[in-house]
Amino acid sequence: MSERADTPPPYEEVDENPIRPLAILNTLLRRRWIIVGVAGAITAGAVVMTLLATPVFTATAKFLPSQSQAMSARMGSIIERGASVGTRDDPSTDYYLALLESPSFLRAVALREYKDADGTMKSLVAIYKVPGSTDSERDGRAVERLSKSIDVSAPRATLPQLPRIITLECKAKSATLAADICSAILDEIKVHNAEVRGAKAKQNREFVQAQLDAAKRELDAATEAFADF
């Protein structure tokens, strides 16, 4: 039996809201000045923020840590507890990584004098303009800010037997200040090394002197015993 000719065709969905590119284009053209104004305002705001933002300059320095055994031997007695160290497979490098995080070491760097933008010599406490009711509080906040402005890393050497070179990055509001902070940190490391070597030499002298005194006492006792005999 053939299908009847008057059977309605299958139902097809019809999009009641078809996309009309011409209508969209007309809408954009009518509101073009609003779009241009918003884009211009965003651009102007970005330019103003860029001009008002304080520029940050970075100075980089690299140094090879001292391989002296005295450094790693005195690590626990010099660096405050809580300072993090590296993997401990390179004691000398780990020592300096911990030293550069030490509040006492950073405080010595912060209290040094640097040339400010006005040409006067000031400590970082004054340059940073940190608030605080006491000198100790201001010094502590300056140390915290200094700690956040420096980055220390010691990548693995290409060969295990080679020492790891420490890279120091210092950030500041001027290129001169950033370089001066890096230089001050390196100077404080030299001072610290000299103090450690001096302390080690003093310990050695005291040990030798104690041995000599003990030997002299034994010799005197033996001499007296021989005289009595």
C-alpha positions in Angstrom: 0.0 0.0 0.0 1.4 3.4 -0.9 1.7 6.2 1.6 -0.9 8.8 1.4 0.1 12.0 -0.4 -1.5 14.3 2.2 0.7 12.9 5.1 2.5 15.9 6.7 6.3 16.0 6.5 8.4 15.1 9.6 8.7 17.9 12.2 11.9 20.0 12.0 13.2 22.3 14.7 13.5 25.8 13.6 15.9 28.2 15.4 13.6 31.1 16.6 16.7 33.3 17.3 19.1 32.9 14.4 22.4 34.7 14.6 22.3 37.8 12.4 25.9 39.1 11.8 24.6 42.3 10.3 22.5 43.1 13.3 25.5 42.5 15.6 27.6 44.7 13.4 25.1 47.5 13.5 24.9 47.3 17.3 28.6 47.5 17.6 28.7 50.5 15.3 26.0 52.3 17.2 28.0 51.7 20.5 31.4 52.2 19.1 32.2 55.3 21.1 31.3 53.5 24.3 33.6 50.6 23.4 36.4 53.0 22.4 36.0 54.9 25.6 36.1 51.8 27.8 39.2 50.6 26.0 40.8 54.0 26.3 40.1 54.2 30.0 41.6 50.8 30.6 44.7 51.7 28.6 45.1 55.0 30.4 44.7 53.3 33.8 47.4 50.7 32.9 49.8 53.5 31.8 49.2 55.5 35.0 49.7 52.4 37.2 52.9 51.7 35.3 54.2 55.2 35.8 53.3 55.3 39.5 54.6 51.8 40.3 58.0 51.8 41.9 60.5 50.2 39.6 62.4 47.2 40.9 66.1 46.6 40.0 68.0 43.4 40.5 71.7 43.0 41.1 73.3 39.5 40.9 76.5 38.3 42.5 78.1 34.8 42.6 80.6 33.4 45.0 82.3 30.2 45.8 81.7 29.1 49.5 84.8 28.6 51.6 85.7 24.9 52.0 87.1 25.4 55.4 86.1 22.7 57.9 85.8 25.3 60.6 82.7 26.8 58.8 80.7 23.6 58.9 82.0 22.6 62.3 80.7 25.9 63.8 77.4 25.9 62.0 75.3 24.9 65.0 76.9 27.4 67.4 76.8 30.5 65.1 73.5 30.2 63.2 70.3 30.5 65.1 68.0 27.5 65.3 65.3 27.4 62.8 67.4 28.6 59.9 66.9 26.2 57.0 69.8 24.5 55.3 70.1 22.6 52.0 70.5 18.9 51.4 73.5 18.6 53.8 75.5 16.8 51.1 77.6 19.8 50.8 78.2 21.2 54.3 80.1 24.3 53.3 77.4 25.4 50.8 74.6 24.5 53.2 76.4 26.6 55.9 76.4 29.7 53.7 72.8 29.2 52.6 71.8 29.1 56.3 74.0 32.0 57.1 72.3 34.3 54.5 69.0 33.5 56.2 70.3 34.2 59.7 68.6 37.3 61.3 71.8 38.3 63.0 73.7 38.3 59.7 70.9 40.2 57.9 70.7 42.7 60.7 74.4 43.6 60.2 73.7 44.2 56.5 70.6 46.3 57.2 72.4 48.5 59.7 75.1 49.4 57.2 74.9 52.7 55.4 73.9 53.1 51.8 73.5 56.1 49.5 69.8 57.0 49.2 68.2 58.7 46.3 68.8 62.2 47.9 72.6 61.4 48.1 72.7 61.0 51.9 74.0 57.9 53.6 71.4 55.9 55.5 70.8 52.5 56.9 68.1 50.3 55.3 65.9 51.0 58.3 65.8 54.6 57.2 65.7 53.9 53.5 62.8 51.4 53.9 61.0 53.9 56.2 59.8 51.0 58.3 57.4 51.9 61.2 57.9 50.9 64.8 57.9 52.3 68.3 61.4 51.1 69.2 64.7 50.7 67.4 64.6 46.9 67.9 61.1 46.7 66.3 62.2 48.8 63.3 65.4 46.8 62.9 63.4 43.5 62.9 61.0 44.8 60.3 63.9 46.0 58.1 65.5 42.6 58.4 62.2 40.9 57.3 62.0 43.2 54.3 65.6 42.7 53.4 65.1 38.9 53.6 62.2 39.2 51.1 64.3 41.3 48.7 67.1 38.8 48.4 67.1 35.4 46.7 69.9 32.8 47.3 70.3 29.6 45.3 73.0 27.0 44.8 72.4 24.9 41.7 73.9 21.4 41.5 77.3 21.3 39.9 77.7 19.4 36.6 80.1 17.0 38.3 79.6 15.7 41.9 83.1 16.5 42.9 82.8 20.2 41.9 81.6 22.7 44.6 78.3 24.4 44.2 78.5 28.1 43.3 76.1 30.3 45.3 74.1 32.9 43.3 72.8 36.0 45.2 70.1 38.2 43.8 69.3 41.5 45.5 66.2 43.6 44.6 65.9 47.4 45.4 64.2 50.5 44.1 67.3 51.6 42.3 70.1 49.8 40.5 72.7 51.5 42.7 71.0 50.4 45.9 70.6 46.8 44.7 74.3 46.6 43.8 75.3 48.1 47.1 73.2 45.6 49.1 74.9 42.7 47.2 78.3 44.2 47.9 77.4 44.7 51.6 76.4 41.1 51.9 79.7 39.9 50.3 81.6 42.2 52.7 79.7 40.8 55.7 80.6 37.3 54.5 84.3 38.2 54.5 84.0 39.7 58.0 82.2 36.5 59.2 84.9 34.3 57.6 87.6 36.3 59.3 85.8 36.1 62.7 85.4 32.3 62.4 89.0 31.8 61.4 90.1 34.1 64.3 88.0 32.1 66.7 89.4 28.9 65.4 93.0 30.2 65.7 92.2 31.4 69.3 90.9 27.9 70.2 94.0 26.3 68.8 96.3 28.7 70.8 94.3 28.1 74.0 94.5 24.3 73.4 98.3 24.5 72.8 98.8 26.8 75.8 96.8 24.4 78.0 98.9 21.5 76.8 102.1 23.5 77.6 100.9 24.4 81.0 100.0 20.8 81.8 103.4 19.6 80.6 105.1 22.4 82.7 103.2 21.3 85.8 104.2 17.7 85.2 107.9 18.7 84.7 107.8 20.8 87.9 106.4 18.0 89.8 109.0 15.6 88.5 111.7 18.0 89.3 110.6 18.5 92.8 110.2 14.7 93.3 113.8 14.2 91.9 115.1 16.9 94.3 113.4 15.3 97.3 114.9 11.9 96.2 
